């Protein structure tokens, strides 16, 4: 579970997003960071027990994303993120592949899983897999365990049918997607309870067939 002080720190960063404030509260950041790393340490064996492609030897520090923002090409010049991001990516496949992401931000916590903005050749493979095995894809995203926990994001979507497909294709709403990401919103209070690890374990189990479908598609 996460300490209330960690969420309080993230809230304060959002209100005081400048280097001077952050420097004065560096000790709070280090404490919050260690709290999140300890939480990640609890989740790593849980996910490794569900997804054999995720190594139980993954260091927690490799999962925790930097709080420092890259502002070089952004209009938003805030130097710090107002969240802790945890990326459970699967390495060693030779390509950027499907993975899991946990977002800790007061009022906007969520678990995401899938493949965000795959490159064109990989996206083509995923669409082909949905075209060839549409019934399998529908079965897994309409499974009770999936639907009760996750929702497939429709944010990254083409306006027209992708090349090679017609608008009347039975799976056109999925073929038009540019990202394949399932999202599970989570209340802040859930992270303050000991049961959050079990709750996330259930979520990982529910979304694993979706991850496996994507992984098999890009491996073709």
LINRA-V341342 format. One record per backbone hydrogen bond with DSSP energy under -1.0 kcal/mol. CO is the residue of the C=O (numbers start at 1). NH is the residue of the N-H. E is the energy in kcal/mol with one decimal. If there is no record, write none. Layout:
BEGIN
co: (CO & CO)
nh: (NH & NH)
e: (E & E)
END
This chain:
BEGIN
co: (3 & 3 & 4 & 5 & 6 & 7 & 8 & 9 & 10 & 11 & 12 & 16 & 18 & 19 & 20 & 21 & 23 & 25 & 26 & 27 & 28 & 29 & 30 & 31 & 32 & 33 & 34 & 35 & 36 & 37 & 39 & 40 & 43 & 44 & 45 & 47 & 47 & 51 & 55 & 59 & 60 & 60 & 63 & 67 & 71 & 79 & 84 & 85 & 86 & 88 & 99 & 100 & 101 & 102 & 103 & 104 & 105 & 109 & 110 & 111 & 112 & 113 & 114 & 115 & 119 & 120 & 121 & 122 & 123 & 124 & 125 & 126 & 127 & 128 & 129 & 133 & 134 & 135 & 136 & 137 & 138 & 143 & 144 & 146 & 146 & 151 & 155 & 156 & 162 & 166 & 169 & 171 & 171 & 172 & 174 & 176 & 180 & 181 & 182 & 183 & 184 & 187 & 188 & 190 & 191 & 193 & 195 & 196 & 197 & 198 & 199 & 200 & 201 & 202 & 203 & 204 & 207 & 208 & 209 & 210 & 211 & 212 & 213 & 214 & 215 & 217)
nh: (6 & 7 & 8 & 9 & 10 & 11 & 12 & 13 & 14 & 15 & 16 & 18 & 22 & 23 & 24 & 25 & 26 & 29 & 30 & 31 & 32 & 33 & 34 & 35 & 36 & 37 & 38 & 39 & 40 & 41 & 43 & 44 & 47 & 48 & 49 & 50 & 51 & 54 & 58 & 62 & 63 & 64 & 87 & 81 & 74 & 69 & 104 & 65 & 102 & 100 & 114 & 88 & 112 & 86 & 110 & 84 & 108 & 186 & 103 & 184 & 101 & 182 & 99 & 180 & 123 & 124 & 125 & 126 & 127 & 128 & 129 & 130 & 131 & 132 & 133 & 137 & 138 & 139 & 140 & 141 & 142 & 147 & 148 & 149 & 150 & 183 & 157 & 178 & 165 & 169 & 172 & 174 & 175 & 176 & 177 & 158 & 115 & 153 & 113 & 151 & 111 & 190 & 191 & 193 & 2 & 196 & 199 & 200 & 201 & 202 & 203 & 204 & 205 & 206 & 207 & 208 & 211 & 212 & 213 & 214 & 215 & 216 & 217 & 218 & 219 & 220)
e: (-1.3 & -1.2 & -2.3 & -2.0 & -2.0 & -2.3 & -2.1 & -2.3 & -2.0 & -1.2 & -1.6 & -2.3 & -2.1 & -2.5 & -1.7 & -1.3 & -1.1 & -1.8 & -2.6 & -2.0 & -2.6 & -3.0 & -2.2 & -1.9 & -2.3 & -2.6 & -2.1 & -1.6 & -2.6 & -2.3 & -1.4 & -2.2 & -2.7 & -2.5 & -1.5 & -1.2 & -3.3 & -2.0 & -1.4 & -1.4 & -1.4 & -1.5 & -3.0 & -3.2 & -1.2 & -2.4 & -2.6 & -3.1 & -3.0 & -1.1 & -2.6 & -3.2 & -3.7 & -2.6 & -1.6 & -2.1 & -3.2 & -2.5 & -3.1 & -2.9 & -3.2 & -3.4 & -2.6 & -2.8 & -3.0 & -2.3 & -1.3 & -2.0 & -2.3 & -2.2 & -2.2 & -2.1 & -2.4 & -2.8 & -2.7 & -2.1 & -2.6 & -2.2 & -1.9 & -2.0 & -1.5 & -2.9 & -2.0 & -1.5 & -3.7 & -2.7 & -1.1 & -3.3 & -1.9 & -1.7 & -2.0 & -1.3 & -2.3 & -1.7 & -1.2 & -2.9 & -3.0 & -3.1 & -2.2 & -1.7 & -2.4 & -1.2 & -1.4 & -1.2 & -3.7 & -1.7 & -2.2 & -2.5 & -2.1 & -2.2 & -1.7 & -2.9 & -2.3 & -2.1 & -1.9 & -1.4 & -2.0 & -2.8 & -2.1 & -2.0 & -2.7 & -2.7 & -1.9 & -2.3 & -1.1 & -1.1)
END
